[in-house]
């Protein structure tokens, strides 16, 4: 069985997500259950990313937790074991432009459908984090705080977070002014300062209200590099 090499921190003991929801659905006849979680909804820049993981019924992997509980190095160390252990995994993205054009709710639905389409298996049922069914195409169970309760969703949260963080790290090489390597596109003082000085890049969500307060200065060059989704 795949296993990460980093040791589990004492503070994480006793916080492992379970398979209560999965077991009930398996016992009811559903074979392939996909856990889904999103990351990037509250960011100013970069894609909205949905991770999807189908966990096996008869094998377990340890040290998986809600991605928010884990340090970046811990998440990174778990990504390959999750890929090897799962029956199927994938990610789906909605670009910044699609978030602008569609609105965040429809963009999240689009990213989820892309993730499901990329699995290579047709899931019988989806488990999603939160109170909202952003899947729609298959039977879905919504679970508030699902990333800390469901093993499937917790696994998806790690896949989504590590994948998007890598995209934003790559974006920081293309757009170094915005400190994407540290803020991953989310609001912070350095990010805000760069926006005020340079305006947005091509991967900023330009329909968001914060854009209305920017003092445009006509500087060019920051917005003409390609979207990192085309580079990853």
N, C-alpha and C positions, 0 to 999 in steps of 0.2 A: 504494500500500500504506500502511495506517495506520502511524504511527510516533510514539513518544513524543518529547517535546521535550527532556527532560533527557538530559544526556550520561552515558555509561556510565563509572562510576568505574574507575580502573585496576585496583583490587583484584578487580573482577568479570570482567576479561578472561580468557578461557580457561576460564570456569566455566559456559558455556552448556549447558543440557540438550540432548540429542540426540534423534534419531528412530529409533534402532536397533530398538526394540520395535515402533514404529509401522510402519516399513518392512517388517519381517518379516510383520506381520499384513496389511498392504495387499497385499503380494505373494502372500499366501495366499488372497486373495479377500474379506477383510473390508473393507467400504467405509467404514463410520462407526465410528470408534474414540473412545470417550469416556474422557478422563482424569478421575479423581476424587481429591479430597483433602479432608480434614476439618480444622477448626480449632475450638477451644473445649472439647475433651474434658477437659482438666485444669483448667478454670476453676471457680470457686466459684459464678459467677452468669452468667446469659445463656444463649443457645441453643448447642447444638452445631450447627455449620454445615458442610455439604458442598458444595463447588463442583464443577461438571461442565462440561467444555469439549470440544467436538469440533473438532479442528484440521483445516484443509484439507490435502490431499495435495500440492498444487502451488504453495503460497505460504508464505512464512515471515515471521515478525515477529521483530525483534531486540530485545535488551535484556531478554528474559524470563529470569528466574532463579527458583530456589526462593524463595518469598516471605520466608523467614527470612533470606535474604541481603540483602534490599532494605530500604532506609529507607522509612518510611511515605510520604514524598513520592514516592519512586520507584514504590512499589506503586500509589499513586493515579494517577500519570501513565500507567501501563500499562493501567488497567482499561478505559477506553473503546477504546483501540486493540485490545485483546483481543476485546472485544465485537464490534467492527466486522469484525475479521479472521476470527474463528471461523465455522464453519458453524452452530454452535449453542452456547449457553452457558446455564447456569442455576445456581441455588442451591436447596438444600433445608435446612430447619431442623428440629430437634427442640427444643422448648421446655424450660425448666428443669423444669417439671412433668412433661413426658414423660420426661425423663432420670431423674427420681425414680421414676416409675411403672414404667418399662420396664427400668431399668438402662442403663448406658452403651453396652454392646455392641448391644442391640436398638434403642436410640435412634439410634445411628450408622447402623444398617441402615435405619431409618425415614427419616432425613434423606437418605440416599443414594437410596432409592427415590423420594422426593419430587423430588430433583434430576433424576433420570433422567426422571421423568414430565413434568417441566416443560420438557424440551429441545425438544419439538416434532418431534424425529426419533427413530426407534427405532435405538439403537446396536447394532452387530453384536458388539462386544467392548468390555470395560472394562479400563482400566489403572488400578490403584489403588496408592496409596502404602502401603508397609509389608508385613508378612508375612501379613496377614489379609484374606480375601475378605469384605468387608462389603457386597457387592452381591448375589450369589447368584442373581439372576434372569436373568442373561445370562452367557455365557462371560467369564471374568475372569482377567487375569494380575496377580499381586501382585509388586511391585517394591520391595525394601528400598531406602530412600533414593531412592525414585522421583521425588520432587519436585526432586531435583538431577540426575536421569538422563534423565527423559522430558519432552519438550516439552509433551505433553498434560497431564501431572500438574502440572508447574510452572505452566502457565497456570491450571489449576483451583485451585492453591494461592493464587494472587494474587486470583482472583475470590472465593474463600471468605474470605480474610483481610480484604480491603478491605470486603466486604459486612458481615461480622460486626463489624469495628471501627466502621463507621458506625452499626450498631445500638447498640453499647455507648456511643458518643458521644451518641446520642440518649437512651439510658437515663440518662446522667449528668445530663441536663437534668431528667429526671423524678425521679431519685434522687440528688441532688447529694452526699449524705453519704458515698458509698462510693468516690468518685474513679474511677468507671468510665471517665472520659475518658482517664485515664492508665494504669490497670491492666487495662482491658478485661474486668474480671470475674475476673482471676487473683489468686492470693494475693499480698499485700504488706502492709507494716506499717499503712498507712492504711486499707486495706480491713479488715484484722483488727480494728483499733481501732474502726472504725465498727460492725462487727458486735457487738463486745462491749458497746458503748454502746447500740445501737438495736435489735439483733436483725436478722433477715433481711428483705429485701424480697420482693415476689412473684416476682422473677426469680432468686432464690437457689435453689440445689439443696438442699432442706432435708433430704434423706435422707443427706447426706454426713456422715462421721464428725466433721468439725470442728464441726458444729452441736451435738453432744453436750456440748461444753465451754463453750458460751456461757451466761453468767449472765443469764437472762431478767429484764428489768426492767419489763415491762408497757407500755413506751412504744408508743403506736399512731401511725399516720400514715405510717410508712415503707413499710408493706406493702400499702397499699390502692390504689396507683396501677396503671394498666394495664401489662400486659406490653408491652415495646417492639416485639415482633413485630406487635402489632396497630396500632402507630403508624407503622411504617416504610413 
